[in-house]
């Protein structure tokens, strides 16, 4: 097991990505490009956590973890455009 897999934020991000994937599977007539962007935005959260954890210097780690802060919010416009905001996603996006 890698160190980042123990981080609470990684566990939550992984769950977020799983829930996004399940939501996407239920959307039949949505714009495929929008769906692709939503999927990539959710995956990028876990990828940046892993990449940041793999950095050696504190400055590098800080840089990647700072990048993480706005990433969940980047998925919100996708939900708004799709006309949906699942309650669970809203709690995740708001950090609750």
Steps between C-alpha positions, in 0.01 A plus 500: 500500500627845411499775765242711317251211510477553877415871473140584590489745211605227256237259632231769463624597152494136393141469626410823321638362172308176551176690557563717194558186293172349624317825427645514149380147433145613578509797259370384164464811284770729641762666284788247472766772511352643818487154655863440401605829660310416819666158520847647438446776758406249768791270415750786505436546873630154589783529249623828650488357853712204388741720307537744789569216743774376268689829506812515713529862604250668729469786251404259220248321723351832605471606137301189403282510809425868432389406148254255658297759689282623210478170309173368650334835427593458132239224477216724619447681165467161332211415731341838443524465121354149522220640717574272793669531833474173688467570872794273587723679250409836648607381846827372358563821308433707811730280707234363732 
